[in-house]
Amino acid sequence: MEQKSDLTQLPNIGKVVAEKLIQVGITTPDELKAIGSEQAFIRLQTIDETVCFCMLQGLEGAVQGIRWHNLPKERKEELKQFFHMKRM
């Protein structure tokens, strides 16, 4: 029987991303919020080198409880800098 994840209750988190988060040990919304978007992204990179900037923004939106489109401009800039550091 397929395990339903509470993660999909968060904005921006669909079934596929929820499954990947579970693979890296993040199984609940509280765990995702506690670890934060950057650390979750780093974990996801260990199983999927194709994770992209949009996913990072999606994770941050999920942590904040908002659609990633509504992230503050300053936070998007911080995430962009983090993403480029991690891609080098």
C-alpha positions as CSV (number, residue, x, y, z in Angstrom):
1,M,0.0,0.0,0.0
2,E,1.3,3.4,-0.9
3,Q,2.3,5.7,1.9
4,K,0.5,9.1,1.8
5,S,2.7,11.9,2.8
6,D,1.6,14.9,4.8
7,L,4.3,16.8,2.9
8,T,2.0,17.2,-0.1
9,Q,-0.3,19.3,2.1
10,L,2.4,22.0,1.9
11,P,2.4,24.6,-0.9
12,N,4.7,23.7,-3.8
13,I,5.1,20.1,-2.7
14,G,3.7,17.5,-5.1
15,K,3.8,13.7,-5.0
16,V,7.2,13.4,-6.7
17,V,9.0,16.0,-4.6
18,A,7.4,14.5,-1.4
19,E,8.8,11.1,-2.4
20,K,12.2,12.5,-2.9
21,L,12.1,14.3,0.5
22,I,11.1,11.0,2.1
23,Q,14.1,9.3,0.4
24,V,16.4,11.7,2.1
25,G,14.8,11.3,5.5
26,I,12.4,14.3,5.6
27,T,9.0,12.7,6.2
28,T,6.8,15.5,7.7
29,P,6.1,19.2,7.2
30,D,7.6,19.8,10.7
31,E,10.9,18.1,9.7
32,L,11.1,20.1,6.5
33,K,10.5,23.4,8.4
34,A,13.1,22.4,11.0
35,I,15.8,21.5,8.5
36,G,15.0,24.5,6.2
37,S,15.0,24.8,2.4
38,E,18.8,25.0,1.9
39,Q,19.6,21.9,3.9
40,A,16.7,20.0,2.3
41,F,18.1,21.0,-1.1
42,I,21.6,19.8,-0.2
43,R,20.1,16.4,0.8
44,L,18.1,16.2,-2.4
45,Q,21.2,16.9,-4.4
46,T,22.7,13.6,-3.0
47,I,20.0,11.6,-4.8
48,D,19.2,13.8,-7.8
49,E,21.8,16.0,-9.4
50,T,19.2,17.6,-11.6
51,V,17.5,19.5,-8.7
52,C,17.0,23.1,-9.9
53,F,16.6,26.6,-8.6
54,C,12.8,26.3,-9.0
55,M,12.8,23.4,-6.6
56,L,14.8,25.4,-4.1
57,Q,12.3,28.2,-4.3
58,G,9.5,25.6,-3.9
59,L,11.1,24.2,-0.8
60,E,11.4,27.7,0.7
61,G,7.8,28.5,-0.1
62,A,6.8,25.2,1.5
63,V,8.8,26.1,4.7
64,Q,7.1,29.5,4.7
65,G,3.7,28.2,3.9
66,I,3.3,30.2,0.7
67,R,3.5,29.6,-3.1
68,W,7.1,30.1,-4.3
69,H,5.9,32.9,-6.6
70,N,5.1,35.0,-3.5
71,L,8.5,34.8,-1.8
72,P,10.0,38.2,-1.0
73,K,12.4,39.5,-3.6
74,E,15.3,39.6,-1.0
75,R,14.8,36.0,-0.1
76,K,14.8,34.9,-3.8
77,E,18.1,36.7,-4.1
78,E,19.6,34.9,-1.1
79,L,18.4,31.6,-2.5
80,K,19.9,32.4,-5.9
81,Q,23.3,33.1,-4.3
82,F,23.0,29.9,-2.3
83,F,22.1,27.9,-5.4
84,H,25.0,29.2,-7.4
85,M,27.4,28.4,-4.6
86,K,26.1,24.8,-4.4
87,R,26.4,24.3,-8.2
88,M,30.1,25.1,-8.3
